[in-house]
Structures are given as structure tokens and as C-alpha cells.
Amino acid sequence: MSIALRRLRSAKPLLTALHRHTTFRRTISSANGAPATKFLETFNEEFEIGNRIINLETGKIARLTNGAVVLTMEDTKILSTVSCSKDDTARADFLPLT
């Protein structure tokens, strides 16, 4: 087992249970705009578990949420988003969907 893989597994204990090949491809990109314009960066990480490639991508869609990740494996895509309130006035046990 390589030193990099040992460090990765010690930093991320959930990955220790996965038997996989270590193939990571990470890209971060942002648009070049005017100096006063702030663009959100996109983050894309690709790794292999067994013989399947999994892609995690954030920063492209659902930008108005507090966080959004798209997980892709073969023809399947899953969008996971998180939205929260800045103040504590909303009830924690109720989320209206309208």
C-alpha cells in the first residue's frame, strides 16, 4: 500500500472500508471576469471504486442553495442540495415544500 493511500485513508476513515483502486482526478476552474466580479469556482473530483468511476461535482448547478453536489456513476446522476436560514426563527422540525 502506498504512503499516499495510507495518508488518505487515515484522513478519511470512511474510505478504509472500501476496497478500491486509487485513481483521483481533481479539477478546479473559475471564470475570468472583471476585478470586482466574484465568480463561484467549480470543483470536480473523479475516483474509482472497483471497476466503476464516480464523479463528484459542485459549483455548476443549484448556486442559490447553501451547498449542492452532483454525484455521477455511469448513467445515474444524484443531486444533493442544502438550504438553511440565517436566523433561528424557522421551526426546525417543519420544511414547507412550496
PyMOL CGO cylinders between C-alpha atoms (Angstrom):
from pymol import cmd
from pymol.cgo import CYLINDER

trace = [
    CYLINDER, 0.00, 0.00, 0.00, 1.45, 3.37, -0.97, 0.3, 1, 1, 1, 1, 1, 1,
    CYLINDER, 1.45, 3.37, -0.97, 2.17, 6.13, 1.52, 0.3, 1, 1, 1, 1, 1, 1,
    CYLINDER, 2.17, 6.13, 1.52, -0.31, 8.47, -0.21, 0.3, 1, 1, 1, 1, 1, 1,
    CYLINDER, -0.31, 8.47, -0.21, -3.07, 5.87, 0.11, 0.3, 1, 1, 1, 1, 1, 1,
    CYLINDER, -3.07, 5.87, 0.11, -2.29, 5.36, 3.81, 0.3, 1, 1, 1, 1, 1, 1,
    CYLINDER, -2.29, 5.36, 3.81, -2.47, 9.12, 4.42, 0.3, 1, 1, 1, 1, 1, 1,
    CYLINDER, -2.47, 9.12, 4.42, -5.74, 9.37, 2.50, 0.3, 1, 1, 1, 1, 1, 1,
    CYLINDER, -5.74, 9.37, 2.50, -7.32, 6.54, 4.46, 0.3, 1, 1, 1, 1, 1, 1,
    CYLINDER, -7.32, 6.54, 4.46, -6.15, 7.90, 7.82, 0.3, 1, 1, 1, 1, 1, 1,
    CYLINDER, -6.15, 7.90, 7.82, -7.55, 11.34, 6.94, 0.3, 1, 1, 1, 1, 1, 1,
    CYLINDER, -7.55, 11.34, 6.94, -10.87, 9.90, 5.69, 0.3, 1, 1, 1, 1, 1, 1,
    CYLINDER, -10.87, 9.90, 5.69, -11.81, 6.89, 7.86, 0.3, 1, 1, 1, 1, 1, 1,
    CYLINDER, -11.81, 6.89, 7.86, -14.94, 6.13, 5.80, 0.3, 1, 1, 1, 1, 1, 1,
    CYLINDER, -14.94, 6.13, 5.80, -12.73, 5.19, 2.87, 0.3, 1, 1, 1, 1, 1, 1,
    CYLINDER, -12.73, 5.19, 2.87, -10.93, 2.46, 4.81, 0.3, 1, 1, 1, 1, 1, 1,
    CYLINDER, -10.93, 2.46, 4.81, -13.86, 0.06, 4.37, 0.3, 1, 1, 1, 1, 1, 1,
    CYLINDER, -13.86, 0.06, 4.37, -13.83, 0.45, 0.59, 0.3, 1, 1, 1, 1, 1, 1,
    CYLINDER, -13.83, 0.45, 0.59, -11.70, -1.86, -1.48, 0.3, 1, 1, 1, 1, 1, 1,
    CYLINDER, -11.70, -1.86, -1.48, -10.84, 0.21, -4.50, 0.3, 1, 1, 1, 1, 1, 1,
    CYLINDER, -10.84, 0.21, -4.50, -8.15, 1.32, -6.85, 0.3, 1, 1, 1, 1, 1, 1,
    CYLINDER, -8.15, 1.32, -6.85, -6.75, 4.74, -6.14, 0.3, 1, 1, 1, 1, 1, 1,
    CYLINDER, -6.75, 4.74, -6.14, -7.34, 6.87, -9.20, 0.3, 1, 1, 1, 1, 1, 1,
    CYLINDER, -7.34, 6.87, -9.20, -8.08, 10.51, -8.40, 0.3, 1, 1, 1, 1, 1, 1,
    CYLINDER, -8.08, 10.51, -8.40, -8.56, 13.29, -10.93, 0.3, 1, 1, 1, 1, 1, 1,
    CYLINDER, -8.56, 13.29, -10.93, -9.28, 16.68, -9.41, 0.3, 1, 1, 1, 1, 1, 1,
    CYLINDER, -9.28, 16.68, -9.41, -10.00, 19.87, -11.33, 0.3, 1, 1, 1, 1, 1, 1,
    CYLINDER, -10.00, 19.87, -11.33, -10.89, 23.32, -10.08, 0.3, 1, 1, 1, 1, 1, 1,
    CYLINDER, -10.89, 23.32, -10.08, -11.85, 26.05, -12.50, 0.3, 1, 1, 1, 1, 1, 1,
    CYLINDER, -11.85, 26.05, -12.50, -13.28, 29.53, -12.39, 0.3, 1, 1, 1, 1, 1, 1,
    CYLINDER, -13.28, 29.53, -12.39, -14.24, 32.14, -14.94, 0.3, 1, 1, 1, 1, 1, 1,
    CYLINDER, -14.24, 32.14, -14.94, -12.04, 35.17, -15.55, 0.3, 1, 1, 1, 1, 1, 1,
    CYLINDER, -12.04, 35.17, -15.55, -14.14, 38.28, -15.02, 0.3, 1, 1, 1, 1, 1, 1,
    CYLINDER, -14.14, 38.28, -15.02, -13.71, 41.89, -14.08, 0.3, 1, 1, 1, 1, 1, 1,
    CYLINDER, -13.71, 41.89, -14.08, -11.68, 42.57, -10.92, 0.3, 1, 1, 1, 1, 1, 1,
    CYLINDER, -11.68, 42.57, -10.92, -14.79, 43.46, -8.89, 0.3, 1, 1, 1, 1, 1, 1,
    CYLINDER, -14.79, 43.46, -8.89, -16.80, 40.47, -10.14, 0.3, 1, 1, 1, 1, 1, 1,
    CYLINDER, -16.80, 40.47, -10.14, -16.82, 37.37, -7.95, 0.3, 1, 1, 1, 1, 1, 1,
    CYLINDER, -16.82, 37.37, -7.95, -17.38, 34.02, -9.67, 0.3, 1, 1, 1, 1, 1, 1,
    CYLINDER, -17.38, 34.02, -9.67, -18.05, 30.76, -7.92, 0.3, 1, 1, 1, 1, 1, 1,
    CYLINDER, -18.05, 30.76, -7.92, -15.49, 28.08, -8.56, 0.3, 1, 1, 1, 1, 1, 1,
    CYLINDER, -15.49, 28.08, -8.56, -16.44, 24.67, -9.80, 0.3, 1, 1, 1, 1, 1, 1,
    CYLINDER, -16.44, 24.67, -9.80, -14.90, 21.61, -8.21, 0.3, 1, 1, 1, 1, 1, 1,
    CYLINDER, -14.90, 21.61, -8.21, -14.80, 18.20, -9.85, 0.3, 1, 1, 1, 1, 1, 1,
    CYLINDER, -14.80, 18.20, -9.85, -13.29, 15.05, -8.36, 0.3, 1, 1, 1, 1, 1, 1,
    CYLINDER, -13.29, 15.05, -8.36, -13.27, 11.67, -10.05, 0.3, 1, 1, 1, 1, 1, 1,
    CYLINDER, -13.27, 11.67, -10.05, -12.32, 8.40, -8.36, 0.3, 1, 1, 1, 1, 1, 1,
    CYLINDER, -12.32, 8.40, -8.36, -12.69, 4.71, -8.99, 0.3, 1, 1, 1, 1, 1, 1,
    CYLINDER, -12.69, 4.71, -8.99, -14.32, 2.13, -6.70, 0.3, 1, 1, 1, 1, 1, 1,
    CYLINDER, -14.32, 2.13, -6.70, -13.82, -1.37, -8.05, 0.3, 1, 1, 1, 1, 1, 1,
    CYLINDER, -13.82, -1.37, -8.05, -14.32, -1.01, -11.78, 0.3, 1, 1, 1, 1, 1, 1,
    CYLINDER, -14.32, -1.01, -11.78, -16.75, 1.95, -11.61, 0.3, 1, 1, 1, 1, 1, 1,
    CYLINDER, -16.75, 1.95, -11.61, -15.80, 5.60, -11.90, 0.3, 1, 1, 1, 1, 1, 1,
    CYLINDER, -15.80, 5.60, -11.90, -17.59, 8.03, -9.56, 0.3, 1, 1, 1, 1, 1, 1,
    CYLINDER, -17.59, 8.03, -9.56, -17.61, 11.77, -10.21, 0.3, 1, 1, 1, 1, 1, 1,
    CYLINDER, -17.61, 11.77, -10.21, -18.40, 14.43, -7.58, 0.3, 1, 1, 1, 1, 1, 1,
    CYLINDER, -18.40, 14.43, -7.58, -19.10, 17.91, -8.94, 0.3, 1, 1, 1, 1, 1, 1,
    CYLINDER, -19.10, 17.91, -8.94, -20.07, 21.16, -7.23, 0.3, 1, 1, 1, 1, 1, 1,
    CYLINDER, -20.07, 21.16, -7.23, -20.40, 24.79, -8.26, 0.3, 1, 1, 1, 1, 1, 1,
    CYLINDER, -20.40, 24.79, -8.26, -22.25, 24.46, -11.57, 0.3, 1, 1, 1, 1, 1, 1,
    CYLINDER, -22.25, 24.46, -11.57, -25.92, 23.97, -10.71, 0.3, 1, 1, 1, 1, 1, 1,
    CYLINDER, -25.92, 23.97, -10.71, -28.15, 25.00, -7.77, 0.3, 1, 1, 1, 1, 1, 1,
    CYLINDER, -28.15, 25.00, -7.77, -25.96, 28.01, -6.99, 0.3, 1, 1, 1, 1, 1, 1,
    CYLINDER, -25.96, 28.01, -6.99, -28.67, 29.71, -4.91, 0.3, 1, 1, 1, 1, 1, 1,
    CYLINDER, -28.67, 29.71, -4.91, -28.54, 26.94, -2.30, 0.3, 1, 1, 1, 1, 1, 1,
    CYLINDER, -28.54, 26.94, -2.30, -26.03, 26.89, 0.54, 0.3, 1, 1, 1, 1, 1, 1,
    CYLINDER, -26.03, 26.89, 0.54, -24.45, 23.77, -0.91, 0.3, 1, 1, 1, 1, 1, 1,
    CYLINDER, -24.45, 23.77, -0.91, -25.03, 21.43, -3.85, 0.3, 1, 1, 1, 1, 1, 1,
    CYLINDER, -25.03, 21.43, -3.85, -23.22, 18.32, -5.07, 0.3, 1, 1, 1, 1, 1, 1,
    CYLINDER, -23.22, 18.32, -5.07, -23.89, 16.17, -8.13, 0.3, 1, 1, 1, 1, 1, 1,
    CYLINDER, -23.89, 16.17, -8.13, -22.73, 12.55, -7.83, 0.3, 1, 1, 1, 1, 1, 1,
    CYLINDER, -22.73, 12.55, -7.83, -22.42, 10.70, -11.15, 0.3, 1, 1, 1, 1, 1, 1,
    CYLINDER, -22.42, 10.70, -11.15, -21.87, 6.98, -11.68, 0.3, 1, 1, 1, 1, 1, 1,
    CYLINDER, -21.87, 6.98, -11.68, -22.28, 5.64, -15.23, 0.3, 1, 1, 1, 1, 1, 1,
    CYLINDER, -22.28, 5.64, -15.23, -25.73, 6.86, -16.42, 0.3, 1, 1, 1, 1, 1, 1,
    CYLINDER, -25.73, 6.86, -16.42, -27.02, 7.79, -12.94, 0.3, 1, 1, 1, 1, 1, 1,
    CYLINDER, -27.02, 7.79, -12.94, -26.81, 11.32, -11.51, 0.3, 1, 1, 1, 1, 1, 1,
    CYLINDER, -26.81, 11.32, -11.51, -27.86, 12.35, -7.99, 0.3, 1, 1, 1, 1, 1, 1,
    CYLINDER, -27.86, 12.35, -7.99, -28.26, 16.00, -6.96, 0.3, 1, 1, 1, 1, 1, 1,
    CYLINDER, -28.26, 16.00, -6.96, -27.95, 16.70, -3.25, 0.3, 1, 1, 1, 1, 1, 1,
    CYLINDER, -27.95, 16.70, -3.25, -28.65, 20.25, -2.01, 0.3, 1, 1, 1, 1, 1, 1,
    CYLINDER, -28.65, 20.25, -2.01, -28.66, 22.01, 1.36, 0.3, 1, 1, 1, 1, 1, 1,
    CYLINDER, -28.66, 22.01, 1.36, -30.52, 25.22, 2.17, 0.3, 1, 1, 1, 1, 1, 1,
    CYLINDER, -30.52, 25.22, 2.17, -30.71, 26.91, 5.55, 0.3, 1, 1, 1, 1, 1, 1,
    CYLINDER, -30.71, 26.91, 5.55, -31.90, 30.10, 7.16, 0.3, 1, 1, 1, 1, 1, 1,
    CYLINDER, -31.90, 30.10, 7.16, -29.55, 32.72, 8.58, 0.3, 1, 1, 1, 1, 1, 1,
    CYLINDER, -29.55, 32.72, 8.58, -31.74, 33.26, 11.62, 0.3, 1, 1, 1, 1, 1, 1,
    CYLINDER, -31.74, 33.26, 11.62, -33.23, 30.79, 14.07, 0.3, 1, 1, 1, 1, 1, 1,
    CYLINDER, -33.23, 30.79, 14.07, -36.89, 31.81, 13.63, 0.3, 1, 1, 1, 1, 1, 1,
    CYLINDER, -36.89, 31.81, 13.63, -37.93, 28.88, 11.44, 0.3, 1, 1, 1, 1, 1, 1,
    CYLINDER, -37.93, 28.88, 11.44, -39.17, 25.72, 13.11, 0.3, 1, 1, 1, 1, 1, 1,
    CYLINDER, -39.17, 25.72, 13.11, -36.53, 23.02, 12.93, 0.3, 1, 1, 1, 1, 1, 1,
    CYLINDER, -36.53, 23.02, 12.93, -38.99, 20.15, 12.52, 0.3, 1, 1, 1, 1, 1, 1,
    CYLINDER, -38.99, 20.15, 12.52, -41.00, 21.51, 9.57, 0.3, 1, 1, 1, 1, 1, 1,
    CYLINDER, -41.00, 21.51, 9.57, -39.90, 22.20, 6.00, 0.3, 1, 1, 1, 1, 1, 1,
    CYLINDER, -39.90, 22.20, 6.00, -42.53, 23.55, 3.58, 0.3, 1, 1, 1, 1, 1, 1,
    CYLINDER, -42.53, 23.55, 3.58, -42.04, 22.33, 0.03, 0.3, 1, 1, 1, 1, 1, 1,
    CYLINDER, -42.04, 22.33, 0.03, -44.00, 25.17, -1.63, 0.3, 1, 1, 1, 1, 1, 1,
]
cmd.load_cgo(trace, "trace")
